[in-house]
Amino acid sequence: MSTSIVSQTLLKPELKFTSACDDTTSTDYTVTFKYKTSTFATDNTFTIELSDANGTWDSPINLATVATENDTFTFSRTFQLPENTFGKNYKIRLVATSPAMTSPDSESFEAYKKLNGTLILNDFEDVVLCDGATTELTLNTDQQGAYTWYRDGSIITTTTDPFLEVSASGKYQVKIDYGACGFKDSTLIDVVTFSETDAQINSPDVVEICGDEAHTFQANVTDTSYIYTWFLDNQEVQSSNSSTYTTPTVGQLGVYSLEIDTGVCVTTSNNVSLNQKNAPSFTITENTPLASVLLPGEAKDISITVNNAANFEVEWYKDDKRLFGVDGTSLNVNQPGTYIANVVETATGLCSSGLSSQPIRLLSVKRFEPVMITDDNYESCNATGVDLKLQQVNVIAQDDNEYVLTAEQLELLNYQWILDGVNIVNATDNKLTRSSYTQNGIYTLGISAGHLNNVSSSELDIKLIAKPAVVTSEPSSNSLCPGGIITYTIKDVVDGYTYQWFKNDDQTALGTDVAEFVVNEIGTYTLKMTGFGCEKIIETLEVVLFDAAAIVVTPSEKVVLKEGESTAITAAGAESYVWYEGENTDGMLLSTSETLEVTSLGFYTVVATAGACGIEKTIEVIAQDDQVIVPNIVTPNADGVNDTWSISNKYAFQPTVSVQLYNANGKEIFKTNDYQNDWPFESLGNQRVFYYKIIKENILIKAGTISVLD
């Protein structure tokens, strides 16, 4: 075995092409490689490398790897341009691994991976720019290269990136400079800059026409991709892609403006006044509301009055279209729309002067909003009957405003009352009477008119109650004798209701649906009926112990009688009453009712009875005294003289007189009606001065001080 000591020499690669211009996906380019002196080892591998566009080898691209040419001295290979190849100074070299060595660089060459297909600028889309705005124009490639940008055929700049920010109007195009491989042109697009000065009406500021003529306005710019919105007196009259607007021959006078929407920006034009040459000498009065609702199937008269016109004609228009065959100052209509009466006054040899009424809008209904109410006497769970009625019908018209239907229009509607989602048979009026708790539930009123079918009102939750049961007692008084009972009986109970007895604030029922309820304790008892969605307290009974406090005598137990008059004494709190003359029951029986009329001074005794127990009370009838001065001294020392503050019976024993006492600090210590001349009730301690007020029927009668002496 012998080993060669002669080293191999790689020669300069030979290009078989001048420039690499690839506008397909599969163009092959051939390079021939040579070496001399000696073969390479069998484990050697050749790598064919491509430089960058500047001929440097910082990041060479591997075009191919060859392992079968180690003893051939000459071989050729083809390659295809990598993506994004673009430049003038590419080179190729051959690199060996065993032994490691690199060939000289090939001659430099231009190479371009050209865009396959059409070079499209901005996706074929023209651009509209608002005042001062910019936009980025882009190509359908992300390859860096030499891009020459043109506006209106003139070069404006060159970039390496396939995009450019622009702000000026013009026709834009891009050319890619492929050097020796030529140029590639992009598609053309228009960039339009749009400003307020562009969006003007092509017209003088004032245009004059005859009163019955039409006029055509023209915008300064015309582009069917724009939306042109024309306004008359700030009200939109036309919106389309047309740059012209022709007025009607009626209602055409006023101030016009134009709004142009380019899709990017919106501009507003100057104002143009459209006037008539001859000013009219007459006026028009509209006799119909300028906006009202027209129901399906409804017919309505609209009219005007022409004032101070000698010779005139009336033309009616609906939605800017002439209604031929109709004239006069009134019109019967049954279709929604905007109606205008154009009045033309003619004069021989002169331009006719015209005047239009204000638009009379009859609006279709979008939806009903019925308002349903009950009668004024209805109270939930407290009424046994109710009248339901339609208060009014609000409608939302096509202009999205709310209107109220007139009484005449209400007659044109169809009605259907609904209970809990089910139609009530024969309930087709705009009012409904309910008279039973069995008719409780959720009520709505359905309204129909034409295509607006069964529009429901808001809901009313109606809760009626049955006639409350009657409660009787034995004995009839609510005063309970010691050790006794009171039996309460419920009459006229209603099926479906539950009747429960409660005591004081306890929420646990003492009795439910009992025919007789027995009470043997004092307290506050309530009877509640529950059913059909309602609860109602039908009776509240205050059961008190039958003692002296249970019997109340009015006006007082000491009654002041004026000379020559009579007075009524009434007892309450028992079942029966017997009145006697004198201080006990030995006297003459005077009355067996609760009231005794007396005309004489003296003592009277009443026996009040409840069940098996009775209470005896003695009432003294005294003459009105002549005492004028209210005493200002009291000596509570139990000597029988001035022990209490005793005032005239004009003020004491009078239910209508209020006596108020205050301590030295002004704090109220006592206040009562029917003062019994019995103060002080307890020790006053060290307090020595008090103040009093005597008030009758909210009028201060007396006031002063009271001194306490030992």
C-alpha positions as a printed Julia matrix, in Angstrom:
710×3 Matrix{Float64}:
    0.0    0.0     0.0
    1.33   3.45   -0.97
    0.28   6.96    0.2
    0.3    9.99   -2.11
    2.26  12.94   -0.76
    1.06  15.33   -3.51
   -1.74  17.65   -2.27
   -4.93  18.3    -4.23
   -5.67  21.71   -5.8
   -9.24  23.02   -6.22
   -9.62  25.25   -9.25
  -11.9   28.26   -9.8
  -15.51  27.16  -10.54
  -16.61  27.8   -14.12
  -20.09  29.34  -14.6
  -22.04  28.07  -17.6
  -24.34  31.12  -17.54
  -23.93  34.87  -17.55
  -26.81  35.96  -15.28
  -29.35  33.91  -13.32
  -32.79  35.3   -14.14
  -35.41  32.95  -12.72
  -39.08  33.84  -13.13
  -40.28  30.25  -12.78
  -40.0   27.75   -9.99
  -37.63  25.24  -11.7
  -34.86  26.94  -13.74
  -31.5   25.07  -13.5
  -28.1   26.78  -13.68
  -24.88  24.74  -14.39
  -21.44  25.13  -12.79
  -18.33  23.03  -13.62
  -15.84  22.2   -10.87
  -12.22  21.01  -11.4
   -9.28  19.92   -9.26
   -5.82  18.59  -10.11
   -2.72  16.91   -8.81
   -4.36  14.11   -6.91
   -7.67  12.48   -6.09
   -9.48  13.03   -2.81
   -9.91  10.48   -0.09
  -12.94   8.27   -0.3
  -14.48   9.87    2.82
  -14.33  13.35    1.29
  -17.52  15.35    0.72
  -17.77  18.4    -1.52
  -20.2   21.27   -0.66
  -21.29  23.78   -3.31
  -21.86  27.17   -1.61
  -23.5   30.44   -2.74
  -22.4   33.79   -1.3
  -24.68  36.7    -0.43
  -25.58  39.41   -2.95
  -22.39  41.3    -2.07
  -20.08  38.29   -2.69
  -19.28  37.78    1.0
  -19.33  34.47    2.84
  -20.67  35.46    6.26
  -23.66  33.14    5.85
  -23.09  30.96    2.74
  -26.01  29.03    1.32
  -25.55  25.28    0.72
  -26.61  24.62   -2.86
  -25.63  20.92   -3.0
  -23.5   18.2    -1.38
  -21.39  15.84   -3.57
  -19.71  12.62   -2.31
  -19.17  10.7    -5.59
  -16.64  12.87   -7.44
  -13.5   12.25   -5.37
  -11.46  10.8    -8.29
  -13.0   12.43  -11.39
  -10.99  15.72  -11.42
  -13.86  17.4   -13.36
  -17.61  17.37  -12.69
  -20.64  19.6   -13.26
  -23.71  20.27  -11.17
  -26.92  22.32  -11.59
  -28.68  24.41   -8.95
  -31.82  26.51   -8.57
  -31.94  29.98   -7.06
  -33.04  30.1    -3.43
  -36.05  32.21   -2.49
  -35.39  35.97   -2.09
  -32.3   35.86   -4.32
  -31.76  39.43   -5.49
  -28.42  41.09   -6.29
  -25.48  41.79   -8.63
  -22.43  40.13   -7.01
  -23.23  36.55   -6.14
  -20.34  34.0    -6.24
  -20.01  30.21   -6.01
  -17.26  28.13   -4.41
  -16.5   24.44   -3.7
  -15.57  23.27   -0.21
  -13.91  19.86    0.5
  -13.79  18.04    3.85
  -10.95  15.48    3.38
   -8.65  17.14    3.24
  -10.34  20.41    4.23
   -9.9   23.08    1.6
  -11.89  25.72   -0.33
  -11.76  26.59   -3.99
  -11.24  30.13   -5.31
  -14.45  32.17   -5.79
  -16.18  31.99   -9.13
  -16.68  35.08  -11.22
  -19.41  37.31   -9.72
  -22.82  37.18  -11.39
  -26.23  38.79  -11.16
  -29.0   36.58   -9.81
  -32.68  37.36   -9.31
  -35.53  35.18   -8.17
  -38.11  37.14  -10.08
  -41.72  37.46   -8.99
  -43.82  34.9   -10.78
  -47.06  36.4   -12.08
  -48.48  39.92  -11.84
  -46.92  42.48   -9.52
  -50.06  43.84   -7.82
  -50.04  47.18   -6.07
  -52.37  47.6    -3.08
  -54.47  44.58   -4.05
  -55.84  46.57   -7.03
  -57.6   48.92   -4.54
  -57.69  52.66   -5.14
  -57.27  54.81   -2.03
  -59.16  57.83   -0.74
  -57.35  59.96    1.82
  -58.9   62.54    4.1
  -57.19  65.87    4.64
  -53.73  65.3     6.18
  -54.03  61.51    6.26
  -51.49  58.99    4.96
  -51.7   55.39    3.82
  -49.26  52.56    3.2
  -49.21  51.12   -0.32
  -48.09  47.49   -0.43
  -47.1   44.95   -3.09
  -48.01  41.29   -3.24
  -44.5   40.23   -2.18
  -42.38  40.45    0.94
  -39.06  40.2    -0.94
  -36.52  42.94   -0.4
  -35.13  44.39   -3.61
  -34.85  47.58   -5.63
  -38.33  49.12   -5.88
  -38.74  52.29   -7.89
  -41.94  54.19   -7.06
  -43.71  56.39   -9.62
  -46.5   58.96   -9.21
  -48.13  60.23  -12.37
  -45.24  58.71  -14.39
  -42.42  60.39  -12.42
  -40.01  58.7   -10.05
  -40.62  59.77   -6.45
  -38.36  57.36   -4.52
  -36.65  53.97   -4.44
  -37.01  51.51   -1.56
  -35.67  48.11   -0.64
  -38.97  47.18    1.02
  -42.12  46.41   -0.99
  -44.22  49.15    0.67
  -44.38  52.94    0.84
  -46.23  55.5     2.99
  -47.92  58.14    0.78
  -50.07  61.22    1.35
  -50.28  62.87   -2.1
  -52.89  62.15   -4.73
  -51.99  60.69   -8.12
  -51.58  57.48  -10.14
  -49.08  55.18   -8.44
  -46.98  52.39   -9.97
  -43.89  50.43   -8.9
  -41.05  48.91  -10.97
  -38.72  46.22   -9.66
  -35.16  46.68  -10.99
  -33.81  43.18  -11.72
  -30.54  44.55  -13.13
  -29.37  42.45  -16.07
  -32.67  40.58  -15.87
  -34.75  43.66  -16.7
  -37.7   45.34  -14.94
  -41.14  44.22  -13.76
  -44.0   46.75  -13.63
  -46.79  46.71  -11.03
  -50.44  47.46  -11.59
  -51.64  51.08  -11.37
  -53.83  52.52   -8.6
  -55.28  55.94   -7.89
  -54.74  57.76   -4.62
  -57.25  60.55   -4.11
  -56.97  63.15   -1.37
  -60.34  64.46   -0.26
  -60.94  67.74    1.6
  -63.78  70.07    2.49
  -62.97  72.16   -0.57
  -63.63  69.13   -2.78
  -67.0   68.34   -1.2
  -68.89  71.39   -2.44
  -72.08  71.92   -4.36
  -71.25  73.18   -7.83
  -73.55  76.17   -7.6
  -73.77  79.81   -6.59
  -74.65  80.4    -2.96
  -78.14  81.58   -3.98
  -80.29  80.1    -6.76
  -83.64  81.6    -7.78
  -86.4   79.68   -9.57
  -90.11  80.02  -10.16
  -92.21  78.7    -7.32
  -93.44  75.68   -9.3
  -90.1   74.65  -10.84
  -87.63  71.9    -9.98
  -83.87  72.41   -9.76
  -80.94  70.0   -10.14
  -77.9   70.31   -7.87
  -74.49  68.86   -8.84
  -71.59  67.94   -6.53
  -68.04  69.03   -7.4
  -66.77  65.45   -7.46
  -68.35  62.38   -9.0
  -67.52  58.87   -7.86
  -70.09  56.1    -7.7
  -68.24  54.53   -4.78
  -69.14  57.55   -2.65
  -72.41  58.08   -0.78
  -73.97  61.49   -1.44
  -76.49  62.63    1.17
  -78.47  65.77    0.34
  -80.15  67.9     3.0
  -82.87  70.53    2.85
  -83.04  72.71    5.94
  -80.99  70.07    7.78
  -83.45  67.3     6.88
  -82.2   64.45    4.68
  -83.94  64.33    1.3
  -81.79  61.85   -0.66
  -78.93  59.44    0.03
  -77.38  57.48   -2.85
  -74.23  57.12   -4.97
  -75.48  59.81   -7.33
  -73.65  63.13   -7.31
  -76.82  64.98   -8.42
  -80.13  65.76   -6.78
  -83.25  67.04   -8.52
  -85.76  68.75   -6.28
  -89.49  68.23   -6.54
  -91.63  71.11   -7.76
  -93.21  71.52   -4.34
  -91.61  72.04   -0.98
  -88.32  72.56   -2.76
  -87.36  75.98   -1.41
  -84.87  76.31    1.41
  -81.21  75.84    2.27
  -79.42  72.83    0.76
  -76.22  71.14    1.86
  -74.37  67.99    0.85
  -72.55  65.35    2.86
  -70.14  63.04    1.01
  -69.05  59.76    2.61
  -66.0   58.29    0.88
  -65.95  55.25    3.13
  -62.94  56.73    4.9
  -64.02  60.23    5.75
  -67.18  62.33    5.71
  -67.19  65.94    4.52
  -69.89  68.6     4.51
  -70.4   71.11    1.74
  -71.25  74.79    1.63
  -74.89  75.89    1.94
  -76.9   76.86   -1.13
  -80.18  78.73   -0.79
  -82.91  77.87   -3.26
  -85.34  80.81   -3.43
  -88.22  81.72   -5.66
  -88.05  84.76   -7.88
  -91.38  86.24   -6.83
  -92.17  86.18   -3.13
  -95.73  84.98   -2.47
  -98.23  87.5    -1.11
 -100.35  84.88    0.64
  -99.94  82.54    3.59
 -100.99  78.98    4.37
 -102.49  77.71    7.61
 -102.36  73.96    8.26
 -105.6   72.75    9.85
 -104.23  69.3    10.6
 -101.53  68.33   13.13
  -98.16  68.24   11.4
  -97.46  64.76   12.76
 -100.06  62.17   13.7
 -100.63  58.44   13.56
 -102.69  56.71   10.89
 -104.0   53.3    11.89
 -104.36  50.44    9.4
 -107.71  50.88    7.68
 -108.2   54.42    8.99
 -109.11  57.32    6.72
 -108.4   60.89    7.75
 -109.09  64.34    6.34
 -106.19  66.76    6.08
 -106.71  70.37    5.09
 -105.21  73.81    4.74
 -106.48  77.38    4.57
 -105.07  79.79    1.96
 -105.04  83.34    3.25
 -105.09  86.5     1.05
 -104.85  84.77   -2.34
 -107.12  85.86   -5.18
 -106.33  83.28   -7.86
 -104.6   80.08   -6.87
 -104.38  76.38   -7.54
 -103.62  73.64   -5.03
 -101.49  70.63   -5.87
 -101.24  67.8    -3.36
  -98.1   65.71   -3.07
  -97.43  62.49   -1.19
  -93.81  61.6    -0.49
  -92.71  64.17   -3.12
  -94.94  62.65   -5.83
  -97.83  64.6    -7.34
 -101.3   63.25   -6.61
 -103.04  63.86   -9.91
 -106.78  64.3   -10.06
 -107.07  65.9    -6.64
 -107.21  69.58   -5.81
 -108.85  71.86   -3.3
 -107.75  72.7     0.18
 -108.68  69.35    1.79
 -107.76  65.76    1.09
 -109.05  62.46    2.44
 -106.2   59.96    2.82
 -105.87  56.39    4.03
 -102.16  55.78    3.47
  -99.25  56.83    5.7
  -96.87  59.31    4.15
  -95.74  62.91    4.05
  -98.33  65.17    2.46
  -97.67  68.67    1.17
 -100.09  71.12   -0.38
  -98.4   73.32   -2.99
 -100.34  76.52   -3.61
  -99.5   78.43   -6.82
 -100.74  81.97   -7.34
 -100.64  82.91  -11.01
 -100.21  86.36  -12.55
 -100.27  87.1   -16.28
  -96.8   87.39  -17.78
  -95.03  86.78  -14.51
  -93.24  83.86  -12.97
  -95.75  82.04  -10.78
  -95.21  82.39   -7.08
  -95.69  79.3    -5.03
  -95.84  78.42   -1.39
  -95.93  75.0     0.14
  -97.59  74.01    3.34
  -95.52  72.53    6.07
  -95.24  68.75    5.63
  -98.17  66.93    7.19
  -96.88  63.53    8.24
  -99.29  60.65    8.71
  -97.21  57.98   10.37
  -97.64  54.24   10.36
  -97.56  52.37   13.65
  -94.56  50.26   14.61
  -96.05  49.0    17.86
  -98.77  49.6    20.42
  -98.12  50.28   24.1
 -101.56  50.03   25.76
 -101.94  51.45   29.27
 -104.48  49.58   31.41
 -105.71  50.77   34.8
 -108.22  49.82   37.48
 -110.93  52.0    38.94
 -110.0   54.38   41.74
 -111.68  52.26   44.43
 -109.64  49.13   43.79
 -107.16  48.04   46.43
 -105.43  44.69   46.1
 -106.82  42.07   48.5
 -109.25  44.62   49.9
 -111.86  44.96   47.14
 -114.6   42.51   46.23
 -114.88  43.82   42.66
 -113.02  45.94   40.15
 -113.52  47.65   36.81
 -110.59  47.22   34.42
 -110.35  49.73   31.64
 -108.1   51.03   28.93
 -106.72  54.39   29.98
 -104.96  55.2    26.71
 -102.98  53.63   23.91
  -99.51  54.95   23.28
  -98.01  54.07   19.93
  -94.47  54.14   18.66
  -94.69  55.47   15.13
  -92.32  55.0    12.2
  -90.36  58.07   13.34
  -89.69  56.28   16.67
  -91.58  58.96   18.59
  -94.46  58.24   20.94
  -98.02  59.36   20.18
 -101.34  58.92   22.01
 -104.31  57.62   20.03
 -107.43  59.79   20.01
 -110.79  58.6    21.32
 -111.96  58.19   17.71
 -108.96  56.0    16.92
 -109.59  53.84   19.97
 -112.96  52.95   18.44
 -111.14  51.49   15.41
 -109.17  48.96   17.45
 -110.08  45.37   18.23
 -109.8   44.29   21.86
 -109.42  40.97   23.67
 -109.08  40.58   27.42
 -106.74  37.82   28.54
 -106.58  36.09   31.94
 -103.46  34.08   32.75
 -102.63  33.79   29.06
 -106.09  32.57   27.98
 -108.59  34.68   26.06
 -111.73  35.52   28.05
 -114.82  34.58   26.06
 -116.86  37.57   24.85
 -114.51  40.04   26.55
 -113.87  42.22   23.51
 -114.58  45.7    24.83
 -112.01  48.17   26.12
 -113.3   47.73   29.67
 -114.02  44.71   31.83
 -115.82  44.23   35.15
 -114.61  41.57   37.59
 -116.85  40.8    40.57
 -115.5   37.63   42.18
 -112.35  36.44   43.91
 -112.55  33.35   41.68
 -111.53  35.64   38.79
 -108.17  36.57   40.33
 -105.1   36.37   38.09
 -102.87  38.18   35.64
 -104.85  40.34   33.21
 -103.66  41.79   29.94
 -105.52  43.54   27.16
 -104.72  42.5    23.61
 -105.1   45.1    20.87
 -105.27  44.43   17.14
 -105.38  46.66   14.09
 -104.46  45.42   10.65
 -101.05  43.72   10.64
 -100.49  44.69   14.29
 -102.12  41.63   15.76
 -102.88  41.07   19.45
 -100.34  43.44   20.96
 -100.62  43.01   24.72
 -100.7   45.68   27.38
  -98.64  45.55   30.53
  -99.88  43.09   33.13
 -102.24  43.78   36.02
 -102.22  41.3    38.9
 -105.81  41.45   40.12
 -106.49  40.14   43.61
 -110.09  40.4    44.79
 -111.26  39.06   48.11
 -114.49  37.46   49.24
 -116.82  39.32   51.53
 -115.23  39.06   54.99
 -116.86  36.7    57.46
 -118.92  38.12   60.32
 -117.59  37.55   63.85
 -120.01  37.42   66.78
 -119.24  36.85   70.45
 -120.91  35.51   73.54
 -120.99  37.57   75.64
 -121.06  40.47   73.2
 -118.44  42.54   75.05
 -114.7   42.08   74.65
 -114.32  42.54   78.4
 -113.35  39.26   80.05
 -114.7   38.49   83.49
 -112.13  37.06   85.91
 -112.24  33.28   85.41
 -114.71  33.65   82.55
 -114.57  32.98   78.77
 -115.61  34.72   75.56
 -116.67  32.56   72.61
 -116.2   34.0    69.1
 -118.14  32.51   66.2
 -117.33  32.99   62.48
 -120.33  33.25   60.18
 -120.53  33.31   56.4
 -117.2   31.52   55.78
 -116.2   31.09   52.12
 -114.96  27.81   50.67
 -111.33  27.96   49.59
 -110.28  30.39   52.32
 -108.42  29.47   55.48
 -109.41  31.29   58.69
 -106.79  31.52   61.44
 -106.75  33.07   64.91
 -103.58  34.68   66.31
 -102.77  36.25   69.65
 -100.62  39.36   70.09
  -97.53  39.17   67.83
  -97.27  35.37   67.84
  -97.1   34.04   64.27
  -98.32  30.57   65.3
 -102.05  30.19   64.8
 -104.11  29.33   67.89
 -106.93  28.02   65.75
 -107.51  27.23   62.08
 -110.94  26.95   60.46
 -112.65  26.53   63.83
 -116.34  27.29   64.06
 -116.0   28.63   67.61
 -112.91  30.2    69.14
 -112.82  30.36   72.95
 -110.8   33.07   74.71
 -109.98  32.88   78.42
 -107.03  35.27   78.51
 -106.72  38.96   77.88
 -104.74  40.11   74.81
 -105.03  41.27   71.22
 -106.6   38.63   68.97
 -106.67  38.8    65.18
 -108.6   36.75   62.65
 -106.92  36.36   59.26
 -108.46  34.91   56.1
 -106.06  33.5    53.48
 -106.81  32.26   49.98
 -106.86  33.02   46.26
 -103.56  34.9    46.53
 -104.65  37.17   49.38
 -104.23  37.56   53.11
 -106.51  39.88   55.05
 -106.97  40.68   58.7
 -110.73  40.76   59.0
 -111.0   41.31   62.73
 -108.78  42.66   65.5
 -110.19  42.19   69.01
 -108.77  43.77   72.14
 -109.83  41.5    75.01
 -109.42  43.33   78.32
 -110.04  42.31   81.89
 -113.5   43.36   82.98
 -112.68  45.65   85.92
 -113.22  49.29   86.74
 -110.61  50.33   84.18
 -112.59  48.54   81.47
 -115.55  50.84   81.94
 -114.96  54.27   80.45
 -117.32  57.11   81.35
 -117.48  60.2    79.18
 -117.15  63.11   79.41
 -115.78  62.3    82.9
 -116.63  60.66   86.21
 -117.07  64.18   87.56
 -119.31  66.13   85.2
 -119.72  69.91   85.22
 -123.31  71.01   84.48
 -124.12  74.57   83.57
 -127.31  75.99   85.03
 -130.36  75.46   82.84
 -128.63  72.97   80.55
 -128.48  69.19   80.25
 -125.59  66.87   79.54
 -125.2   63.28   78.34
 -123.14  60.78   80.33
 -122.08  57.68   78.38
 -120.57  54.43   79.66
 -118.7   51.98   77.43
 -116.81  48.67   77.74
 -119.66  46.33   78.8
 -122.69  44.58   77.32
 -125.45  46.24   79.27
 -125.9   49.23   81.52
 -128.34  50.22   84.28
 -128.39  53.79   85.64
 -129.59  54.7    89.14
 -130.09  57.98   90.93
 -127.8   58.37   93.94
 -124.48  56.97   95.08
 -125.59  53.33   94.92
 -128.19  51.07   93.41
 -130.78  51.87   96.06
 -131.95  54.9    94.14
 -134.47  55.2    91.34
 -133.71  53.29   88.1
 -133.24  55.92   85.43
 -132.06  54.15   82.25
 -130.96  50.8    80.79
 -128.95  52.15   77.88
 -125.31  53.2    77.75
 -126.23  56.9    77.84
 -128.0   58.88   80.53
 -129.23  62.44   79.97
 -129.04  64.47   83.2
 -130.4   67.9    84.09
 -129.87  67.89   87.86
 -126.84  68.07   90.11
 -126.01  65.12   92.31
 -124.71  61.56   92.17
 -125.59  58.89   89.61
 -124.6   55.23   89.64
 -124.15  53.0    86.61
 -123.91  49.2    86.78
 -122.08  47.87   83.72
 -122.5   44.14   83.09
 -120.57  41.73   80.87
 -121.58  38.11   81.07
 -121.86  37.11   84.69
 -119.84  39.98   86.09
 -120.59  43.61   86.66
 -118.86  46.84   87.61
 -120.44  49.71   89.55
 -119.29  53.3    89.07
 -120.57  56.53   90.64
 -120.57  59.79   88.7
 -120.87  63.18   90.36
 -122.62  66.0    88.52
 -121.5   69.36   89.87
 -122.28  72.97   89.08
 -119.76  75.1    87.27
 -117.96  77.17   89.89
 -117.22  80.86   89.75
 -113.53  80.5    90.49
 -111.6   82.94   88.29
 -108.09  82.88   89.65
 -105.95  79.79   89.11
 -104.21  79.04   92.43
 -100.45  79.47   92.41
  -99.66  77.76   95.71
  -99.87  74.1    96.75
  -98.98  72.69  100.22
  -98.84  68.9    99.95
  -98.53  68.31  103.72
 -101.68  66.19  104.19
 -103.42  68.76  106.36
 -106.46  68.78  104.14
 -105.87  72.31  102.88
 -104.29  72.95   99.47
 -102.9   69.43   99.44
 -103.53  69.31   95.66
 -103.58  71.91   92.95
 -107.33  72.44   92.5
 -108.5   74.6    89.64
 -111.92  75.73   88.5
 -114.12  72.98   87.11
 -114.34  75.12   84.01
 -110.89  73.64   83.34
 -110.85  70.49   85.47
 -112.99  67.47   84.54
 -113.19  68.76   80.97
 -112.16  66.33   78.19
 -111.62  69.26   75.82
 -109.22  71.08   78.14
 -105.52  70.17   78.27
 -103.52  70.82   81.46
  -99.73  70.8    81.09
  -97.13  71.13   83.9
  -93.38  71.86   83.58
  -90.49  71.83   86.07
  -88.18  74.79   86.66
  -86.01  73.69   83.71
  -88.94  73.83   81.31
  -89.26  70.04   80.99
  -92.81  68.75   80.69
  -93.67  66.52   83.68
  -97.43  66.1    83.29
 -100.01  66.47   80.55
 -103.63  65.35   80.54
 -107.13  66.06   79.37
 -109.96  65.7    81.94
 -107.73  66.84   84.84
 -109.1   65.51   88.15
 -107.66  68.18   90.52
 -105.33  65.53   91.94
 -101.75  66.78   91.36
  -99.19  66.22   92.86
  -99.43  62.43   92.94
  -96.08  61.82   94.66
  -93.29  63.59   96.5
  -91.86  66.53   94.62
  -88.45  66.36   96.32
  -86.61  69.64   96.44
  -88.45  71.17   93.5
  -90.28  74.32   94.55
  -91.35  76.09   91.36
  -93.45  74.7    88.49
  -95.11  76.2    85.44
  -98.54  75.44   84.04
 -100.48  75.92   80.8
 -104.22  75.47   80.35
 -105.22  75.0    76.71
 -108.7   74.6    75.24
 -109.24  73.73   71.6
 -105.62  74.66   70.8
 -106.01  78.12   72.41
 -103.93  79.03   75.46
 -106.42  80.02   78.21
 -104.19  80.36   81.27
 -100.48  80.15   82.07
  -98.4   80.86   85.18
  -96.35  79.45   88.05
  -97.07  77.15   90.98
  -95.03  77.46   94.17
  -94.72  74.47   96.51
  -94.73  75.39  100.21
  -94.28  73.19  103.26
